[in-house]
Amino acid sequence: MNIENITTVTKNYNPLNNEFNGYQVVHNSITTFVPLDEANTDYQEIQQWIADGGTVIDNPPEETP
């Protein structure tokens, strides 16, 4: 993944427990999932994109009682 080609980054939540588990990334018109893994080079690119001013979309699921 090339940081210049990132269009959007959205937080992804596990549907079973509503925990944040990674990012959905659109780059070069391709949507991919990137897990929360500091050793993952795509994860590192996202962190740099965020540090450079990129905005992450966060739409957490609603809590169920």
ChimeraX commands (.cxc) that place a marker at each C-alpha (Angstrom):
marker #1 position 0.00,0.00,0.00 radius 0.5
marker #1 position 1.30,3.44,-0.88 radius 0.5
marker #1 position 0.41,6.20,1.56 radius 0.5
marker #1 position -0.28,8.66,-1.29 radius 0.5
marker #1 position -2.97,6.37,-2.72 radius 0.5
marker #1 position -5.08,6.10,0.45 radius 0.5
marker #1 position -8.56,7.51,-0.11 radius 0.5
marker #1 position -10.31,6.60,3.15 radius 0.5
marker #1 position -9.56,4.79,6.39 radius 0.5
marker #1 position -12.44,3.55,8.54 radius 0.5
marker #1 position -12.22,1.83,11.92 radius 0.5
marker #1 position -13.53,-1.73,11.74 radius 0.5
marker #1 position -15.37,-3.39,14.63 radius 0.5
marker #1 position -15.87,-7.10,15.35 radius 0.5
marker #1 position -19.62,-7.76,14.98 radius 0.5
marker #1 position -19.58,-10.36,17.77 radius 0.5
marker #1 position -18.24,-8.16,20.56 radius 0.5
marker #1 position -18.11,-4.63,19.05 radius 0.5
marker #1 position -14.35,-4.37,19.70 radius 0.5
marker #1 position -12.17,-2.27,17.41 radius 0.5
marker #1 position -10.09,-4.81,15.48 radius 0.5
marker #1 position -8.50,-3.01,12.55 radius 0.5
marker #1 position -9.04,-0.68,9.63 radius 0.5
marker #1 position -10.95,-0.84,6.39 radius 0.5
marker #1 position -8.81,1.02,3.86 radius 0.5
marker #1 position -9.63,2.23,0.37 radius 0.5
marker #1 position -6.55,2.75,-1.79 radius 0.5
marker #1 position -6.37,2.73,-5.59 radius 0.5
marker #1 position -10.15,2.03,-5.55 radius 0.5
marker #1 position -9.47,-1.26,-3.70 radius 0.5
marker #1 position -10.93,-1.94,-0.25 radius 0.5
marker #1 position -8.80,-3.99,2.15 radius 0.5
marker #1 position -8.78,-4.89,5.84 radius 0.5
marker #1 position -5.70,-4.11,7.90 radius 0.5
marker #1 position -5.46,-5.72,11.36 radius 0.5
marker #1 position -4.14,-4.01,14.48 radius 0.5
marker #1 position -0.61,-5.39,14.17 radius 0.5
marker #1 position 2.35,-3.06,14.61 radius 0.5
marker #1 position 4.54,-5.44,12.57 radius 0.5
marker #1 position 2.18,-5.18,9.58 radius 0.5
marker #1 position 3.61,-2.76,7.00 radius 0.5
marker #1 position 0.14,-1.64,5.89 radius 0.5
marker #1 position -0.70,-0.84,9.52 radius 0.5
marker #1 position 2.50,1.22,9.70 radius 0.5
marker #1 position 1.50,3.11,6.52 radius 0.5
marker #1 position -1.90,3.92,8.05 radius 0.5
marker #1 position -0.26,5.20,11.23 radius 0.5
marker #1 position 1.96,7.47,9.10 radius 0.5
marker #1 position -1.05,8.63,7.06 radius 0.5
marker #1 position -2.82,9.53,10.34 radius 0.5
marker #1 position 0.30,11.31,11.66 radius 0.5
marker #1 position 0.41,13.31,8.41 radius 0.5
marker #1 position -3.13,14.58,9.04 radius 0.5
marker #1 position -5.34,11.84,7.57 radius 0.5
marker #1 position -8.75,11.55,9.19 radius 0.5
marker #1 position -10.06,8.14,10.26 radius 0.5
marker #1 position -13.80,7.55,9.97 radius 0.5
marker #1 position -15.17,6.06,13.17 radius 0.5
marker #1 position -18.70,4.65,13.19 radius 0.5
marker #1 position -18.74,2.39,16.24 radius 0.5
marker #1 position -21.69,0.01,16.59 radius 0.5
marker #1 position -24.36,0.91,19.07 radius 0.5
marker #1 position -24.01,-0.71,22.48 radius 0.5
marker #1 position -26.66,-3.30,23.25 radius 0.5
marker #1 position -27.85,-3.65,26.85 radius 0.5
marker link #1:1,2 radius 0.2
marker link #1:2,3 radius 0.2
marker link #1:3,4 radius 0.2
marker link #1:4,5 radius 0.2
marker link #1:5,6 radius 0.2
marker link #1:6,7 radius 0.2
marker link #1:7,8 radius 0.2
marker link #1:8,9 radius 0.2
marker link #1:9,10 radius 0.2
marker link #1:10,11 radius 0.2
marker link #1:11,12 radius 0.2
marker link #1:12,13 radius 0.2
marker link #1:13,14 radius 0.2
marker link #1:14,15 radius 0.2
marker link #1:15,16 radius 0.2
marker link #1:16,17 radius 0.2
marker link #1:17,18 radius 0.2
marker link #1:18,19 radius 0.2
marker link #1:19,20 radius 0.2
marker link #1:20,21 radius 0.2
marker link #1:21,22 radius 0.2
marker link #1:22,23 radius 0.2
marker link #1:23,24 radius 0.2
marker link #1:24,25 radius 0.2
marker link #1:25,26 radius 0.2
marker link #1:26,27 radius 0.2
marker link #1:27,28 radius 0.2
marker link #1:28,29 radius 0.2
marker link #1:29,30 radius 0.2
marker link #1:30,31 radius 0.2
marker link #1:31,32 radius 0.2
marker link #1:32,33 radius 0.2
marker link #1:33,34 radius 0.2
marker link #1:34,35 radius 0.2
marker link #1:35,36 radius 0.2
marker link #1:36,37 radius 0.2
marker link #1:37,38 radius 0.2
marker link #1:38,39 radius 0.2
marker link #1:39,40 radius 0.2
marker link #1:40,41 radius 0.2
marker link #1:41,42 radius 0.2
marker link #1:42,43 radius 0.2
marker link #1:43,44 radius 0.2
marker link #1:44,45 radius 0.2
marker link #1:45,46 radius 0.2
marker link #1:46,47 radius 0.2
marker link #1:47,48 radius 0.2
marker link #1:48,49 radius 0.2
marker link #1:49,50 radius 0.2
marker link #1:50,51 radius 0.2
marker link #1:51,52 radius 0.2
marker link #1:52,53 radius 0.2
marker link #1:53,54 radius 0.2
marker link #1:54,55 radius 0.2
marker link #1:55,56 radius 0.2
marker link #1:56,57 radius 0.2
marker link #1:57,58 radius 0.2
marker link #1:58,59 radius 0.2
marker link #1:59,60 radius 0.2
marker link #1:60,61 radius 0.2
marker link #1:61,62 radius 0.2
marker link #1:62,63 radius 0.2
marker link #1:63,64 radius 0.2
marker link #1:64,65 radius 0.2
view
